[in-house]
Amino acid sequence: MASRAYAAMAWTLSSLKTLSLLQLCLAVTFFLSGLCINLIQLILYVTINPFSDRLFKKINYYLHYVICSELLFLAEWWSGSDCRCHVDKDAMKYFGHEHALLIMNHTYEVDWLMGWIVADRCSVLGSAKVYVKDMLRYVPIIGWSWVFSSIIFLRRKWDDDKEHIDRQLAVLADYPDPVWLLIFCEGTRFTRAKHEASMEVARKKGLPELRNLLLPRTKGFTYSASRLRGKFAAVYNLTVCFDTENYAEPTLTNMVRGKKILGDMYIERIPMDEVPEDESEAAEFLHKLYRQKDKMLTSYHETGSFTQLSGARELTTVRLPRRFFSLLNTTAWAALVLTPLVRSLLALLLSGSTVQVVSGLLVVALLFFSMYKMIGLTKISRSSSYGQTSRKRE
């Protein structure tokens, strides 16, 4: 019996070596610490929120940040990934000090994580918000944390979403900390098939075709801008691309494998009062932004520069300094979570009991399955289709 247990343990150690023991440690730390934070959020939501919504938001700012910072650790410290910002230095004085509506192209698997990196370095990640699909509220840890954090979940049916958006935007406008609200106007991530469907819509509507982007869905942007006028100070127009000649492809899997990814982000600050109030004019304003984004992406792909072929203004290249909290937070949680867990697993594997050994192996397998399932949520194939709902939302 003991020899069987030792053989099983040897197989487990060999498997861990192949799959990377450190990857497993990261996954375990993220899942268990995240569930702890979710439980704390639930308790505080029940006990504090009914009496002081503002106090709950202040506390939850840090709780939500704890979860987000572990994903930042994966990007910044584990894989060494980074984001170069191209920005007007006069605009930088506003970053982190005002409510802003962010527009970013949704072209890559980790474009959102580049946005998180910039938000963290501007000290607003804990109050960074986003429009996301309603199904994500059921995803443990990050999805559950979003439920407590005023994230705007959409069902992709305008009649159902409009009232909910109204309520949530009113909440965000009164938030105690500066809010960055991100909207992916394309509605789904870029693929060749979706691009073909999108350009078919463009041709039918007599709109210019885009080479690198899907046609933006204007309803969410125009409605948000109209409701946030006078409450949010500016629109930040973010165009992101990745240096894949010198660094790894921008995927979460590559980050988990420790491969460095380098993003470039061109950031324009547009005062909210420069967005037209008329809905059709605001829609055209958005289309113009996306046509310019498309030219900038073409320029980047061909020359490595956003501006060389696009006519866009040359901006200062800045690397905002990394903050150490994500490193300290993840290290502290790893020590807290892994020490008792490793002891328990070793006790199971060395117990000599077939049932206990199998149980230990199942726990290890479950953790790896959960990690790769979470990674699978970022895959392009999992994102929504283009064309079926876009006509309703335009």
C-alpha positions as a Markdown table, in Angstrom:
| # | Residue | x | y | z |
|---|---|---|---|---|
| 1 | Met | 0.0 | 0.0 | 0.0 |
| 2 | Ala | 2.8 | 2.4 | 0.9 |
| 3 | Ser | 4.7 | 1.6 | -2.3 |
| 4 | Arg | 1.5 | 2.5 | -4.3 |
| 5 | Ala | 1.2 | 5.8 | -2.5 |
| 6 | Tyr | 4.9 | 6.6 | -3.2 |
| 7 | Ala | 4.5 | 5.7 | -6.8 |
| 8 | Ala | 1.4 | 7.9 | -7.1 |
| 9 | Met | 3.3 | 10.8 | -5.4 |
| 10 | Ala | 6.2 | 10.4 | -7.8 |
| 11 | Trp | 3.8 | 10.5 | -10.8 |
| 12 | Thr | 2.2 | 13.6 | -9.3 |
| 13 | Leu | 5.5 | 15.4 | -8.8 |
| 14 | Ser | 6.5 | 14.5 | -12.4 |
| 15 | Ser | 3.3 | 15.9 | -13.7 |
| 16 | Leu | 3.7 | 19.1 | -11.7 |
| 17 | Lys | 7.2 | 19.5 | -13.1 |
| 18 | Thr | 5.8 | 19.2 | -16.6 |
| 19 | Leu | 2.9 | 21.5 | -16.1 |
| 20 | Ser | 4.9 | 23.9 | -13.8 |
| 21 | Leu | 4.5 | 23.7 | -10.1 |
| 22 | Leu | 4.6 | 27.5 | -9.9 |
| 23 | Gln | 1.7 | 27.8 | -12.3 |
| 24 | Leu | -0.3 | 25.5 | -10.0 |
| 25 | Cys | 0.7 | 27.7 | -7.0 |
| 26 | Leu | -0.5 | 30.8 | -8.8 |
| 27 | Ala | -3.8 | 29.1 | -9.7 |
| 28 | Val | -4.4 | 27.9 | -6.1 |
| 29 | Thr | -3.5 | 31.3 | -4.6 |
| 30 | Phe | -5.9 | 33.1 | -7.0 |
| 31 | Phe | -8.8 | 30.8 | -6.5 |
| 32 | Leu | -8.7 | 30.4 | -2.7 |
| 33 | Ser | -7.8 | 34.1 | -2.0 |
| 34 | Gly | -10.5 | 35.2 | -4.5 |
| 35 | Leu | -13.2 | 33.1 | -2.8 |
| 36 | Cys | -12.2 | 34.5 | 0.5 |
| 37 | Ile | -12.5 | 38.0 | -0.8 |
| 38 | Asn | -15.9 | 37.2 | -2.4 |
| 39 | Leu | -17.1 | 35.9 | 1.0 |
| 40 | Ile | -15.9 | 39.1 | 2.7 |
| 41 | Gln | -17.7 | 41.2 | 0.0 |
| 42 | Leu | -20.9 | 39.3 | 0.6 |
| 43 | Ile | -20.8 | 39.8 | 4.4 |
| 44 | Leu | -20.0 | 43.5 | 4.1 |
| 45 | Tyr | -22.7 | 43.9 | 1.4 |
| 46 | Val | -25.3 | 42.5 | 3.8 |
| 47 | Thr | -24.1 | 44.2 | 7.0 |
| 48 | Ile | -22.7 | 47.6 | 5.8 |
| 49 | Asn | -24.3 | 48.5 | 2.5 |
| 50 | Pro | -27.9 | 48.8 | 3.8 |
| 51 | Phe | -26.7 | 51.5 | 6.2 |
| 52 | Ser | -23.9 | 53.2 | 4.3 |
| 53 | Asp | -23.6 | 52.6 | 0.6 |
| 54 | Arg | -20.7 | 55.0 | 0.3 |
| 55 | Leu | -18.7 | 53.3 | 3.1 |
| 56 | Phe | -19.3 | 49.9 | 1.4 |
| 57 | Lys | -18.0 | 51.3 | -1.9 |
| 58 | Lys | -14.9 | 52.7 | -0.2 |
| 59 | Ile | -14.1 | 49.3 | 1.5 |
| 60 | Asn | -15.0 | 47.3 | -1.6 |
| 61 | Tyr | -12.6 | 49.5 | -3.7 |
| 62 | Tyr | -9.7 | 47.8 | -1.9 |
| 63 | Leu | -11.3 | 44.3 | -1.8 |
| 64 | His | -11.9 | 44.4 | -5.6 |
| 65 | Tyr | -8.4 | 45.7 | -6.1 |
| 66 | Val | -6.9 | 42.8 | -4.2 |
| 67 | Ile | -8.4 | 40.4 | -6.7 |
| 68 | Cys | -7.5 | 42.5 | -9.8 |
| 69 | Ser | -3.9 | 42.9 | -8.5 |
| 70 | Glu | -3.3 | 39.1 | -8.7 |
| 71 | Leu | -4.0 | 39.2 | -12.4 |
| 72 | Leu | -1.7 | 42.2 | -12.6 |
| 73 | Phe | 1.0 | 40.1 | -10.9 |
| 74 | Leu | 0.6 | 37.5 | -13.6 |
| 75 | Ala | 1.1 | 40.2 | -16.3 |
| 76 | Glu | 3.7 | 42.5 | -14.7 |
| 77 | Trp | 5.8 | 40.3 | -12.4 |
| 78 | Trp | 5.3 | 36.7 | -13.6 |
| 79 | Ser | 5.6 | 37.3 | -17.3 |
| 80 | Gly | 7.3 | 40.7 | -17.2 |
| 81 | Ser | 4.8 | 42.2 | -19.6 |
| 82 | Asp | 4.4 | 45.9 | -20.0 |
| 83 | Cys | 2.5 | 48.7 | -21.7 |
| 84 | Arg | 4.0 | 51.7 | -23.4 |
| 85 | Cys | 1.8 | 54.8 | -23.3 |
| 86 | His | 1.8 | 57.4 | -26.1 |
| 87 | Val | 0.1 | 60.4 | -24.5 |
| 88 | Asp | 0.0 | 64.2 | -24.4 |
| 89 | Lys | 1.8 | 65.1 | -21.1 |
| 90 | Asp | -0.7 | 67.9 | -20.5 |
| 91 | Ala | -3.5 | 65.4 | -20.5 |
| 92 | Met | -1.7 | 63.1 | -18.0 |
| 93 | Lys | -2.3 | 65.5 | -15.1 |
| 94 | Tyr | -6.0 | 64.5 | -15.3 |
| 95 | Phe | -5.4 | 60.8 | -15.2 |
| 96 | Gly | -6.6 | 59.3 | -11.9 |
| 97 | His | -8.3 | 62.6 | -10.8 |
| 98 | Glu | -11.5 | 62.6 | -12.8 |
| 99 | His | -14.4 | 60.4 | -13.9 |
| 100 | Ala | -13.8 | 59.3 | -17.5 |
| 101 | Leu | -15.5 | 57.2 | -20.2 |
| 102 | Leu | -12.9 | 55.0 | -22.0 |
| 103 | Ile | -13.2 | 53.7 | -25.5 |
| 104 | Met | -10.8 | 50.9 | -26.5 |
| 105 | Asn | -10.6 | 48.7 | -29.6 |
| 106 | His | -11.4 | 45.0 | -28.7 |
| 107 | Thr | -8.9 | 43.3 | -30.9 |
| 108 | Tyr | -6.8 | 41.1 | -28.7 |
| 109 | Glu | -7.2 | 38.5 | -25.9 |
| 110 | Val | -5.5 | 40.7 | -23.3 |
| 111 | Asp | -6.2 | 44.2 | -24.5 |
| 112 | Trp | -8.3 | 44.6 | -21.3 |
| 113 | Leu | -5.4 | 43.6 | -19.2 |
| 114 | Met | -3.3 | 46.4 | -20.8 |
| 115 | Gly | -6.0 | 48.8 | -19.7 |
| 116 | Trp | -5.8 | 47.4 | -16.2 |
| 117 | Ile | -2.1 | 48.0 | -16.1 |
| 118 | Val | -2.5 | 51.6 | -17.1 |
| 119 | Ala | -5.4 | 52.1 | -14.6 |
| 120 | Asp | -3.3 | 50.6 | -11.8 |
| 121 | Arg | -0.4 | 52.9 | -12.6 |
| 122 | Cys | -2.9 | 55.9 | -12.5 |
| 123 | Ser | -4.2 | 54.6 | -9.1 |
| 124 | Val | -7.8 | 53.9 | -10.3 |
| 125 | Leu | -7.9 | 50.1 | -10.9 |
| 126 | Gly | -10.1 | 49.6 | -7.8 |
| 127 | Ser | -12.8 | 51.8 | -9.3 |
| 128 | Ala | -12.3 | 50.8 | -12.9 |
| 129 | Lys | -15.7 | 49.7 | -14.4 |
| 130 | Val | -16.7 | 48.1 | -17.6 |
| 131 | Tyr | -19.7 | 47.0 | -19.7 |
| 132 | Val | -19.7 | 43.2 | -19.8 |
| 133 | Lys | -21.9 | 40.3 | -20.9 |
| 134 | Asp | -24.5 | 39.3 | -18.2 |
| 135 | Met | -23.2 | 35.7 | -18.2 |
| 136 | Leu | -19.9 | 36.8 | -16.6 |
| 137 | Arg | -21.7 | 37.7 | -13.3 |
| 138 | Tyr | -21.8 | 33.9 | -12.7 |
| 139 | Val | -18.0 | 33.4 | -13.0 |
| 140 | Pro | -16.5 | 32.8 | -9.6 |
| 141 | Ile | -14.1 | 35.3 | -8.1 |
| 142 | Ile | -13.8 | 38.1 | -10.7 |
| 143 | Gly | -17.4 | 37.8 | -11.9 |
| 144 | Trp | -18.8 | 37.7 | -8.3 |
| 145 | Ser | -16.5 | 40.6 | -7.3 |
| 146 | Trp | -18.0 | 42.6 | -10.2 |
| 147 | Val | -21.5 | 42.0 | -8.9 |
| 148 | Phe | -20.5 | 43.9 | -5.7 |
| 149 | Ser | -18.6 | 46.6 | -7.7 |
| 150 | Ser | -21.2 | 48.4 | -9.8 |
| 151 | Ile | -20.1 | 46.7 | -13.0 |
| 152 | Ile | -22.7 | 47.1 | -15.8 |
| 153 | Phe | -23.9 | 43.7 | -17.0 |
| 154 | Leu | -25.6 | 43.6 | -20.3 |
| 155 | Arg | -28.1 | 41.1 | -21.8 |
| 156 | Arg | -27.5 | 42.5 | -25.3 |
| 157 | Lys | -31.2 | 43.5 | -25.6 |
| 158 | Trp | -31.6 | 47.2 | -25.6 |
| 159 | Asp | -35.1 | 47.2 | -24.1 |
| 160 | Asp | -33.9 | 45.1 | -21.2 |
| 161 | Asp | -30.6 | 46.9 | -20.8 |
| 162 | Lys | -31.7 | 50.6 | -21.0 |
| 163 | Glu | -33.2 | 50.9 | -17.5 |
| 164 | His | -30.4 | 49.0 | -15.9 |
| 165 | Ile | -27.8 | 51.2 | -17.6 |
| 166 | Asp | -29.6 | 54.3 | -16.4 |
| 167 | Arg | -29.5 | 53.1 | -12.8 |
| 168 | Gln | -25.8 | 52.0 | -12.9 |
| 169 | Leu | -24.6 | 55.2 | -14.6 |
| 170 | Ala | -26.3 | 57.3 | -11.9 |
| 171 | Val | -24.4 | 55.2 | -9.3 |
| 172 | Leu | -21.1 | 55.6 | -11.0 |
| 173 | Ala | -21.5 | 59.4 | -11.4 |
| 174 | Asp | -21.8 | 59.6 | -7.6 |
| 175 | Tyr | -18.9 | 57.3 | -6.9 |
| 176 | Pro | -16.6 | 58.4 | -4.0 |
| 177 | Asp | -13.4 | 57.7 | -6.1 |
| 178 | Pro | -12.5 | 58.6 | -9.7 |
| 179 | Val | -14.1 | 56.1 | -12.0 |
| 180 | Trp | -12.8 | 54.9 | -15.4 |
| 181 | Leu | -15.7 | 53.3 | -17.3 |
| 182 | Leu | -14.6 | 51.2 | -20.2 |
| 183 | Ile | -16.8 | 50.4 | -23.2 |
| 184 | Phe | -15.8 | 48.1 | -26.1 |
| 185 | Cys | -18.0 | 49.7 | -28.8 |
| 186 | Glu | -17.4 | 46.8 | -31.1 |
| 187 | Gly | -19.4 | 44.6 | -28.7 |
| 188 | Thr | -17.3 | 41.6 | -29.3 |
| 189 | Arg | -13.7 | 40.7 | -30.0 |
| 190 | Phe | -12.2 | 40.8 | -33.5 |
| 191 | Thr | -12.0 | 37.6 | -35.6 |
| 192 | Arg | -11.9 | 37.3 | -39.4 |
| 193 | Ala | -15.4 | 35.8 | -39.6 |
| 194 | Lys | -16.8 | 38.6 | -37.5 |
| 195 | His | -14.9 | 41.2 | -39.5 |
| 196 | Glu | -16.5 | 39.9 | -42.7 |
| 197 | Ala | -20.0 | 40.1 | -41.2 |
| 198 | Ser | -19.2 | 43.6 | -39.8 |
| 199 | Met | -18.0 | 44.9 | -43.2 |
| 200 | Glu | -21.2 | 43.5 | -44.8 |
| 201 | Val | -23.2 | 45.7 | -42.4 |
| 202 | Ala | -20.9 | 48.7 | -43.3 |
| 203 | Arg | -21.6 | 48.2 | -47.0 |
| 204 | Lys | -25.3 | 48.0 | -46.5 |
| 205 | Lys | -25.3 | 51.2 | -44.4 |
| 206 | Gly | -23.0 | 53.0 | -46.8 |
| 207 | Leu | -20.2 | 53.4 | -44.1 |
| 208 | Pro | -16.5 | 53.2 | -44.9 |
| 209 | Glu | -15.0 | 49.7 | -44.4 |
| 210 | Leu | -12.4 | 49.1 | -41.7 |
| 211 | Arg | -9.3 | 46.9 | -42.2 |
| 212 | Asn | -8.5 | 46.1 | -38.6 |
| 213 | Leu | -11.6 | 46.7 | -36.6 |
| 214 | Leu | -15.3 | 45.7 | -36.4 |
| 215 | Leu | -17.9 | 48.4 | -37.0 |
| 216 | Pro | -18.6 | 50.1 | -33.7 |
| 217 | Arg | -22.1 | 49.8 | -32.2 |
| 218 | Thr | -23.1 | 53.3 | -31.4 |
| 219 | Lys | -26.1 | 53.0 | -29.1 |
| 220 | Gly | -24.2 | 52.2 | -25.9 |
| 221 | Phe | -21.7 | 55.0 | -26.5 |
| 222 | Thr | -24.2 | 57.7 | -27.4 |
| 223 | Tyr | -26.6 | 56.8 | -24.6 |
| 224 | Ser | -23.8 | 56.7 | -22.0 |
| 225 | Ala | -22.3 | 60.0 | -23.2 |
| 226 | Ser | -25.7 | 61.7 | -22.9 |
| 227 | Arg | -26.3 | 60.4 | -19.4 |
| 228 | Leu | -22.8 | 61.2 | -18.2 |
| 229 | Arg | -22.5 | 64.7 | -19.6 |
| 230 | Gly | -21.7 | 67.1 | -16.8 |
| 231 | Lys | -20.8 | 64.2 | -14.5 |
| 232 | Phe | -17.9 | 62.6 | -16.3 |
| 233 | Ala | -15.2 | 65.1 | -17.4 |
| 234 | Ala | -13.8 | 63.4 | -20.5 |
| 235 | Val | -13.7 | 60.6 | -23.0 |
| 236 | Tyr | -10.3 | 58.7 | -23.2 |
| 237 | Asn | -9.9 | 57.3 | -26.6 |
| 238 | Leu | -7.5 | 54.3 | -26.3 |
| 239 | Thr | -6.0 | 52.5 | -29.3 |
| 240 | Val | -4.0 | 49.5 | -28.3 |
| 241 | Cys | -1.7 | 47.2 | -30.3 |
| 242 | Phe | 1.1 | 44.8 | -29.5 |
| 243 | Asp | 4.8 | 44.4 | -30.6 |
| 244 | Thr | 4.7 | 40.7 | -31.7 |
| 245 | Glu | 8.0 | 40.9 | -33.7 |
| 246 | Asn | 10.1 | 41.2 | -30.5 |
| 247 | Tyr | 7.7 | 39.8 | -27.9 |
| 248 | Ala | 5.1 | 37.0 | -27.5 |
| 249 | Glu | 1.6 | 36.9 | -29.0 |
| 250 | Pro | -0.9 | 38.7 | -26.7 |
| 251 | Thr | -2.6 | 35.8 | -25.1 |
| 252 | Leu | -3.3 | 35.0 | -21.4 |
| 253 | Thr | -1.8 | 31.5 | -22.0 |
| 254 | Asn | 1.5 | 33.1 | -23.0 |
| 255 | Met | 1.5 | 35.1 | -19.8 |
| 256 | Val | 0.8 | 32.1 | -17.7 |
| 257 | Arg | 3.8 | 30.4 | -19.4 |
| 258 | Gly | 5.9 | 33.4 | -18.4 |
| 259 | Lys | 6.3 | 34.9 | -21.9 |
| 260 | Lys | 6.7 | 38.7 | -22.1 |
| 261 | Ile | 4.1 | 40.7 | -23.9 |
| 262 | Leu | 4.5 | 44.3 | -24.8 |
| 263 | Gly | 1.6 | 46.5 | -25.6 |
| 264 | Asp | 1.5 | 50.0 | -27.1 |
| 265 | Met | -1.4 | 52.3 | -26.1 |
| 266 | Tyr | -2.2 | 55.6 | -27.8 |
| 267 | Ile | -4.3 | 57.7 | -25.4 |
| 268 | Glu | -6.3 | 60.8 | -26.4 |
| 269 | Arg | -8.2 | 62.9 | -23.8 |
| 270 | Ile | -11.4 | 64.4 | -25.3 |
| 271 | Pro | -13.4 | 66.7 | -23.0 |
| 272 | Met | -16.9 | 65.5 | -22.7 |
| 273 | Asp | -18.4 | 68.7 | -24.0 |
| 274 | Glu | -16.7 | 68.0 | -27.4 |
| 275 | Val | -18.9 | 65.0 | -27.9 |
| 276 | Pro | -22.0 | 66.1 | -29.8 |
| 277 | Glu | -25.3 | 66.1 | -27.9 |
| 278 | Asp | -27.4 | 65.0 | -30.9 |
| 279 | Glu | -27.5 | 61.2 | -31.0 |
| 280 | Ser | -26.8 | 60.9 | -34.8 |
| 281 | Glu | -24.0 | 63.4 | -34.6 |
| 282 | Ala | -22.5 | 61.5 | -31.6 |
| 283 | Ala | -22.7 | 58.3 | -33.6 |
| 284 | Glu | -20.9 | 59.9 | -36.5 |
| 285 | Phe | -18.3 | 61.2 | -33.9 |
| 286 | Leu | -17.7 | 57.6 | -32.8 |
| 287 | His | -17.4 | 56.3 | -36.4 |
| 288 | Lys | -14.8 | 59.0 | -37.1 |
| 289 | Leu | -12.8 | 57.9 | -34.0 |
| 290 | Tyr | -12.9 | 54.3 | -35.2 |
| 291 | Arg | -11.8 | 55.2 | -38.7 |
| 292 | Gln | -8.8 | 57.0 | -37.3 |
| 293 | Lys | -8.1 | 54.0 | -35.0 |
| 294 | Asp | -8.2 | 51.8 | -38.0 |
| 295 | Lys | -5.6 | 54.0 | -39.8 |
| 296 | Met | -3.4 | 54.0 | -36.7 |
| 297 | Leu | -3.5 | 50.2 | -36.4 |
| 298 | Thr | -2.6 | 49.9 | -40.1 |
| 299 | Ser | 0.3 | 52.2 | -39.6 |
| 300 | Tyr | 1.4 | 50.3 | -36.5 |
| 301 | His | 1.3 | 46.9 | -38.3 |
| 302 | Glu | 3.3 | 48.2 | -41.2 |
| 303 | Thr | 5.8 | 50.5 | -39.5 |
| 304 | Gly | 5.7 | 49.9 | -35.7 |
| 305 | Ser | 4.4 | 53.4 | -35.2 |
| 306 | Phe | 0.8 | 54.6 | -34.7 |
| 307 | Thr | 1.5 | 57.9 | -36.4 |
| 308 | Gln | 3.8 | 57.4 | -39.4 |
| 309 | Leu | 1.1 | 56.5 | -42.0 |
| 310 | Ser | -2.1 | 57.6 | -40.2 |
| 311 | Gly | -1.6 | 61.4 | -39.9 |
| 312 | Ala | -2.2 | 61.1 | -36.1 |
| 313 | Arg | -0.4 | 63.5 | -33.8 |
| 314 | Glu | 2.9 | 62.3 | -32.5 |
| 315 | Leu | 2.7 | 62.0 | -28.7 |
| 316 | Thr | 5.2 | 61.5 | -26.0 |
| 317 | Thr | 6.1 | 57.8 | -25.2 |
| 318 | Val | 5.8 | 57.2 | -21.5 |
| 319 | Arg | 6.4 | 54.0 | -19.4 |
| 320 | Leu | 4.4 | 54.5 | -16.2 |
| 321 | Pro | 6.3 | 52.9 | -13.3 |
| 322 | Arg | 5.0 | 49.6 | -11.9 |
| 323 | Arg | 3.6 | 49.6 | -8.4 |
| 324 | Phe | 4.7 | 46.9 | -6.0 |
| 325 | Phe | 1.3 | 46.2 | -4.4 |
| 326 | Ser | 0.4 | 43.4 | -6.8 |
| 327 | Leu | 3.7 | 41.7 | -6.0 |
| 328 | Leu | 3.3 | 42.1 | -2.2 |
| 329 | Asn | -0.4 | 41.1 | -2.3 |
| 330 | Thr | 0.1 | 37.9 | -4.3 |
| 331 | Thr | 3.2 | 36.9 | -2.2 |
| 332 | Ala | 1.3 | 37.4 | 1.0 |
| 333 | Trp | -1.7 | 35.4 | -0.1 |
| 334 | Ala | 0.5 | 32.6 | -1.5 |
| 335 | Ala | 2.1 | 32.2 | 1.9 |
| 336 | Leu | -1.2 | 32.3 | 3.7 |
| 337 | Val | -3.0 | 29.9 | 1.3 |
| 338 | Leu | -0.3 | 27.5 | 0.2 |
| 339 | Thr | 1.3 | 26.6 | 3.5 |
| 340 | Pro | -1.7 | 24.7 | 5.0 |
| 341 | Leu | -2.7 | 23.4 | 1.6 |
| 342 | Val | 0.7 | 21.8 | 0.9 |
| 343 | Arg | 0.8 | 20.2 | 4.3 |
| 344 | Ser | -2.7 | 18.7 | 3.8 |
| 345 | Leu | -1.8 | 17.4 | 0.3 |
| 346 | Leu | 1.4 | 15.9 | 1.5 |
| 347 | Ala | -0.4 | 14.2 | 4.3 |
| 348 | Leu | -2.9 | 12.7 | 1.9 |
| 349 | Leu | -0.2 | 11.5 | -0.6 |
| 350 | Leu | 1.9 | 10.0 | 2.1 |
| 351 | Ser | -0.9 | 8.4 | 4.1 |
| 352 | Gly | -0.7 | 5.1 | 2.3 |
| 353 | Ser | -4.4 | 5.1 | 1.8 |
| 354 | Thr | -5.5 | 4.6 | -1.8 |
| 355 | Val | -8.7 | 6.7 | -1.2 |
| 356 | Gln | -6.7 | 9.6 | 0.3 |
| 357 | Val | -4.0 | 9.4 | -2.4 |
| 358 | Val | -6.7 | 9.5 | -5.2 |
| 359 | Ser | -8.4 | 12.4 | -3.4 |
| 360 | Gly | -5.2 | 14.3 | -3.3 |
| 361 | Leu | -4.6 | 13.7 | -7.0 |
| 362 | Leu | -8.2 | 14.8 | -7.8 |
| 363 | Val | -7.7 | 18.0 | -5.9 |
| 364 | Val | -4.6 | 18.8 | -8.0 |
| 365 | Ala | -6.4 | 17.9 | -11.2 |
| 366 | Leu | -9.3 | 20.0 | -10.3 |
| 367 | Leu | -7.1 | 23.0 | -9.6 |
| 368 | Phe | -5.4 | 22.7 | -13.0 |
| 369 | Phe | -8.8 | 22.2 | -14.8 |
| 370 | Ser | -10.2 | 25.3 | -13.1 |
| 371 | Met | -7.1 | 27.4 | -14.1 |
| 372 | Tyr | -7.4 | 26.5 | -17.7 |
| 373 | Lys | -11.2 | 26.9 | -17.7 |
| 374 | Met | -10.7 | 30.4 | -16.5 |
| 375 | Ile | -8.1 | 31.0 | -19.2 |
| 376 | Gly | -10.6 | 29.6 | -21.7 |
| 377 | Leu | -13.0 | 32.4 | -20.9 |
| 378 | Thr | -10.6 | 34.9 | -22.6 |
| 379 | Lys | -10.5 | 32.9 | -25.8 |
| 380 | Ile | -11.8 | 34.6 | -29.0 |
| 381 | Ser | -13.9 | 31.6 | -29.8 |
| 382 | Arg | -15.9 | 32.1 | -26.6 |
| 383 | Ser | -16.8 | 35.7 | -27.3 |
| 384 | Ser | -20.2 | 36.7 | -28.7 |
| 385 | Ser | -21.2 | 36.7 | -32.4 |
| 386 | Tyr | -21.3 | 39.7 | -34.6 |
| 387 | Gly | -24.2 | 40.8 | -36.6 |
| 388 | Gln | -27.1 | 39.1 | -34.9 |
| 389 | Thr | -27.6 | 41.7 | -32.2 |
| 390 | Ser | -25.7 | 44.6 | -33.7 |
| 391 | Arg | -28.6 | 45.7 | -36.0 |
| 392 | Lys | -30.9 | 46.0 | -33.0 |
| 393 | Arg | -28.4 | 48.1 | -31.0 |
| 394 | Glu | -27.4 | 50.6 | -33.8 |
